[in-house]
Amino acid sequence: MSLDSIINSIQSHKNEPNLNFELKSKTELFTDQLFHMLFDANVSVTKSIEKLGQVFDEITTIACFSPKNTCKEVWMNFLEKLPVIIEKLNSDAREILDNDPAANNIEEVYLAYPGFYAIAVYRLSHEFYNINMPLVPRLMSEYAHRLTGVDINPGAQIGTPFFIDHATGIVIGETAIIKNHVKVYQGVTLGALQVSKDMRNKKRHPTVEDNVTIYANATILGGDTIIGENCIIGGNVWLTESVPKNHLVYHTSETKLKPKNN
């Protein structure tokens, strides 16, 4: 096969003429700049907002975003929500500091905790999800997923404050509802009982009420599954049914010990 034939064959299979990977790189840049504007004391809010507005225009142009309002109006509406978002995130950071004995100071939480970064990107992407902005909220969440190991769909509804410890391996589905003062450890999955496209517009993921702690590698599945307030879900638990409030759920396993042969 000639080089021209190879090129033509490859080109013939590129059947998404509007697919532009620049959208991904610009969204990742936008996400980082937004995070730094909110928390870096050396970053000017005034200058950052101007730069972010320019990047946002570029993103919406590539994404073919055409809401009822203009892009400028969408951007201004998003900016109006930022004071509330940063207030929530400061509460999340304080919750991490107050509950993790390994956290030495609040600066460490902002700078070094992947769980906090994942929560921050979730709260920002969630606002774009709410206005049905195409691709961008998911690109933001997948960027955080790649950096932190935490996969939070931007459609999830998460209260304040929210605590993630160790972060890696956490999965929170699109229709999950997490209320206030919830603590989640590594490896936790809040997922669906089954994967079926006809469930697209149905609640597929669990509801977690106030003051619940979910320990490492617990799996909670199903849109009808509700974890009542003040519950503790132990490590490695598998749940597909609701748990009433004020309960402890734990997994038991048999561990055997025998002498080592000399």
N, C-alpha and C positions, 0 to 999 in steps of 0.2 A: 504494500500500500504506500502510495506516495505521501509526501508531507502535506501537500494540498488536500489530498483525500482525507487524511487524518484530521486536519484543521476543520474541513467542511463537516465531517462526521460529528466532531465535538460540538461545533456551532449549531448543528441541527438539533442537538439534544438540550441546548440551553433554551428551554421553552418558557422561561419566566422573564419576559422582556423588561419588566419594571423592577426586578430584584436588584437592589443596590446595597452592597455591603458597607458602603460609607455610612449608611444609617446606623449600623451597629457601632462603628468606631466613634461616631459623633455622639451617640447616646451614652456611651461609656465615659467619654470626656465630660459630657454634660453632668453625669451622675457624680463624678469625682469633684468637679468644680462646685457643684451645689452643696455637697457634703462639707467641703473645705470652707465655703462661704458661711455656713451655719455655725461652724465650731472653731475654726482656726483664728486665733486672736490677731494674727498678722495679716489676715486677708481683709481688704476693704469691702464692706457690704455694698457700698455705693458703686464702686467700680465693677464688682463681681456681677451685680444685677444687670448692668449694661452688657457685659460680655455674655452672660447666660442668655439674655434676651436675643442676642445675635445668633447664638448656637441653636436656640429653640426655633428661631425662624428657619434656619437651615434644615433642622430635623423635620419640621412640619412640611417643608417643601418636598423633601425626599419621600416622606411617608404619605404624601398625597392627602394630608389631613384637611378635611373640608367640613368643619362643624357649622352649626347655625350661626355662631358668632365668629368674628374674625380671630386670627391667630393672636393678635395683640390683646384682644379682650380675654381670650383663654389664658394667655400668659399673665395678665393682670389679676385674673381670678385666682390663678395658682399662687401668685405672690401674696395675695391677701390671706391665704391659708397658712403660709409659712410660719407666722408667729405662733399659731396654735400647734403646728407640727413640732417646732423646736421646743415648745413648752412640754409636749408629750415626751419627746426624746430626752430632754433633761431629766424628766421623771423616770424614764427607763434606765438611764445611766445611774441615777441615784439608787434605784432598786437593785441594780447589779452590785454596786459598791456595798450596800447595806446587807446583802445576802451572800456574797461570795467572800469567804475568809481569805482567799488568795489575792483579792483586790486591795492594793495598798493605798490608792488615792483615786480621785475622780479622773485625773488626767490619764491615768493608766487605762481606764475604761474607754475613754474617747479614742485614745491612740492605738490600743493594742487588743481590744476585745472584738473578735470576729462576730460574736453574737450581737453586739451593739451595732456594728456596721450593717449587719443583715437587717436588723429591725429598722434602722434609719432608712435604708433604701426601700424597704417595704412601705414605710409610712409615706415616703415621697412618691413612689410608683403607684400607690393606691389611689392618690388623687387623680392621676392621669387615667387610671382604670375606670374611675367613676364617671368620667366624661367620654368613655368609649374611644379614647385615643388609640389608633391602631398601632400595634407592634411595640411602641416605645415602652409602656409599662412592663411588658414581658422581657424586653431586652435589658431593662434596668434590673429586674429581679434575677435574670440569668447571669448578669454580670456579677451581682453580689453572690450568687450561688457558686460561681467559679472561684471567687476569691475566698469565700468563707466555708463552703461545704453545706450551707443552709439554703434550702429551697422553699421559699415562701411565695406562693402565688399572689400576685398583687390584688386579686379579688377577695382574698380572705379578709375577715373583719376581726381586728385585734384591738382589745381595750388597752387601758393604761393603769399602772405601768405593766410592762411585760419583761420577763426575765428569761434570758437564754444563757445557759452555762455550758462551756466547752464547744458548743455549736455544731460540730461536725456531724453530718448525717441526718439532720432534722429535715422533715418534709411536712409542709402544711399546705393542704389543698385549697382550691379556689373558693369553695363554698363553706370552708371551716369558719366557725365563729368562736372566738376566744375572748372572754370577758376580762375583768380587771384583776390585777394582782395574781397572775398566773405565772408559774415557774416551769420551764421545760428544759430537760437535760439532753445530752447528745444522743443521737440515734432515734429520737422519737418520731413516729409517723402518725399524722392525722390525715387519714386517707379515705378512699372510697372502697366499698365492698366489691364493686365490680367496675370494669371499664367498658362502657357502652356508649356509643355516640348519641343514642336517643335519650340519654340522661343529661344532655348538654345544659338544659335550662332547669334542672332539678337540683335540690340540695343533696349533695353526694358525700359530704364530709362532716365530721362530728361537731358538736357544740360543747364547749368547755366553759363551765360557769365560774364565778368569782372564787379566788383564793384556792385554786387547785394546783397541786404539784404533780408533775409527771416525770418519773425518773427514767434513767437511761434505757434505750432500746424498747420502750413500751410502744405497742402498736394499737391504735384506736381507729376503728373503721366504721363508716356508714353515716348517711345523712340523718338518720333517726336516732343515732347514738348521742346521748347527753350525759356528760359527766357533771354530777351535781356539785354545788358549792362546797368548799372546804374538804374535798376528797383528796386523798393521796393515792396515786397510781404507782405501784412499785415497778422496779426494773424488770424488763423482759415480759411484762404482762401483755397478753393478746386479748383485746376486747372488741366485741361486735354488738354488745347490748348496753343499755343505759345503766348508770350507777347512781343510786340515790345520794343525796347530800350527806356529808359527814361520815363517809365510809373510807376504809383502807382496803385497797385491792392489791394482792401480792401473788407472786408466782412461787411455787415450791418445786424444788428439784432434789433428787437424791444424790448426795455426794458420798462416795465410798473412799475409804482410806485403808490401804493395806501396807504392811511392812515391805520395805525394799529388800529384794534378794541380794545377799552379799556374795 
